[in-house]
Amino acid sequence: MMTTARDGTPNYYAKLAIEPVDFISENNIQWHEGNIIKYVVRWREKNGIEDLQKAKVYLDMLIEKVSNK
């Protein structure tokens, strides 16, 4: 079960100075990059190696996307 802070923010983000969603939004970061940030930031507190593998999937997709331009 996911535990949340009082405002609904998951605890694995609540301890950060800025939540990934706010950082991503404020900096107009694209989808693939935003997901990479999200998974790398939370991996220790949420899903461990699974989150790093998810980040790698998005990184590989981004590499493929920019390589085909």
Contacts in CASP RR format, 6 or more apart in sequence:
PFRMAT RR
TARGET T0000
AUTHOR 0000-0000-0000
METHOD contacts of the structure
MODEL  1
MMTTARDGTPNYYAKLAIEPVDFISENNIQWHEGNIIKYVVRWREKNGIE
DLQKAKVYLDMLIEKVSNK
2 10 0 8 1.000
3 10 0 8 1.000
3 11 0 8 1.000
4 10 0 8 1.000
4 11 0 8 1.000
4 14 0 8 1.000
5 11 0 8 1.000
5 14 0 8 1.000
9 19 0 8 1.000
10 42 0 8 1.000
10 46 0 8 1.000
11 45 0 8 1.000
12 42 0 8 1.000
12 45 0 8 1.000
12 46 0 8 1.000
13 19 0 8 1.000
13 20 0 8 1.000
13 21 0 8 1.000
13 41 0 8 1.000
13 42 0 8 1.000
15 45 0 8 1.000
16 41 0 8 1.000
20 34 0 8 1.000
20 37 0 8 1.000
20 38 0 8 1.000
20 41 0 8 1.000
20 42 0 8 1.000
21 38 0 8 1.000
23 29 0 8 1.000
23 37 0 8 1.000
24 33 0 8 1.000
24 34 0 8 1.000
24 37 0 8 1.000
24 38 0 8 1.000
29 37 0 8 1.000
32 58 0 8 1.000
32 59 0 8 1.000
32 61 0 8 1.000
32 62 0 8 1.000
32 65 0 8 1.000
33 58 0 8 1.000
33 62 0 8 1.000
34 58 0 8 1.000
35 54 0 8 1.000
35 55 0 8 1.000
35 58 0 8 1.000
36 55 0 8 1.000
36 58 0 8 1.000
36 59 0 8 1.000
36 62 0 8 1.000
39 51 0 8 1.000
39 52 0 8 1.000
39 54 0 8 1.000
39 55 0 8 1.000
39 58 0 8 1.000
40 51 0 8 1.000
40 52 0 8 1.000
40 55 0 8 1.000
42 51 0 8 1.000
43 49 0 8 1.000
43 51 0 8 1.000
43 52 0 8 1.000
43 55 0 8 1.000
47 54 0 8 1.000
END
